[in-house]
């Protein structure tokens, strides 16, 4: 199992705002000192994707782990 982090914005956020946030975040993630800090914090590596690729990843994991949760009968108390 792989742990990942992502940024989300409310539905209806203008495309220009999403593009700016993505560009600025990608610039920060490319900084050598930030890469080193993330790596030292448990081997975190940045995985920069498009919004569409990220959405596909979420759908894929939802399908995979949703099936697993149903198989084992896990419940939220």
C-alpha positions as CSV (number, residue, x, y, z in Angstrom):
1,X,0.0,0.0,0.0
2,X,1.3,3.4,-0.9
3,X,0.5,6.6,0.9
4,X,0.0,9.7,-1.2
5,X,-1.0,13.3,-0.7
6,X,-3.0,15.6,-3.0
7,X,-4.4,19.0,-3.2
8,X,-8.1,19.5,-3.7
9,X,-10.1,22.6,-4.5
10,X,-13.9,23.2,-4.2
11,X,-16.0,22.3,-7.2
12,X,-16.4,25.3,-9.5
13,X,-13.0,26.7,-8.8
14,X,-12.1,28.7,-11.9
15,X,-9.6,26.9,-14.2
16,X,-7.2,29.8,-14.1
17,X,-7.0,29.5,-10.3
18,X,-6.4,25.7,-10.5
19,X,-3.7,26.3,-13.1
20,X,-2.0,28.9,-11.0
21,X,-2.1,26.7,-7.8
22,X,-0.8,23.8,-9.8
23,X,2.1,25.8,-11.3
24,X,3.2,27.3,-8.0
25,X,2.9,23.9,-6.2
26,X,5.0,22.2,-8.9
27,X,7.6,24.9,-8.7
28,X,7.9,24.4,-4.9
29,X,8.1,20.6,-5.3
30,X,11.0,21.0,-7.7
31,X,13.1,22.9,-5.2
32,X,16.1,20.8,-4.2
33,X,15.9,21.7,-0.5
34,X,12.2,20.8,-0.4
35,X,12.9,17.5,-2.2
36,X,15.5,16.7,0.4
37,X,13.2,17.6,3.3
38,X,10.5,15.4,1.9
39,X,12.9,12.5,1.3
40,X,14.2,12.8,4.9
41,X,10.6,12.8,6.2
42,X,10.1,9.2,5.3
43,X,11.1,8.9,1.7
44,X,8.4,11.1,0.3
45,X,8.8,11.7,-3.4
46,X,6.7,14.2,-5.3
47,X,4.6,12.7,-8.1
48,X,3.3,15.5,-10.2
49,X,0.2,14.7,-12.3
50,X,-2.5,16.6,-14.2
51,X,-5.9,17.0,-12.5
52,X,-7.2,14.3,-14.9
53,X,-4.4,11.8,-13.9
54,X,-5.0,12.5,-10.2
55,X,-8.7,11.9,-10.6
56,X,-8.1,8.7,-12.4
57,X,-5.7,7.6,-9.6
58,X,-8.4,8.3,-7.0
59,X,-11.1,6.4,-9.0
60,X,-8.7,3.4,-9.4
61,X,-7.9,3.3,-5.7
62,X,-11.5,3.8,-4.7
63,X,-12.4,0.8,-6.8
64,X,-9.6,-1.4,-5.5
65,X,-10.0,-0.6,-1.8
66,X,-13.7,-0.3,-1.9
67,X,-13.8,-3.9,-3.1
68,X,-11.4,-4.9,-0.3
69,X,-13.5,-3.1,2.4
70,X,-16.6,-5.0,1.2
71,X,-14.8,-8.3,1.1
72,X,-13.6,-8.0,4.7
73,X,-16.8,-6.4,5.9
74,X,-15.1,-3.4,7.5
75,X,-17.5,-0.9,9.1
76,X,-17.1,2.6,10.4
77,X,-18.2,2.9,14.0
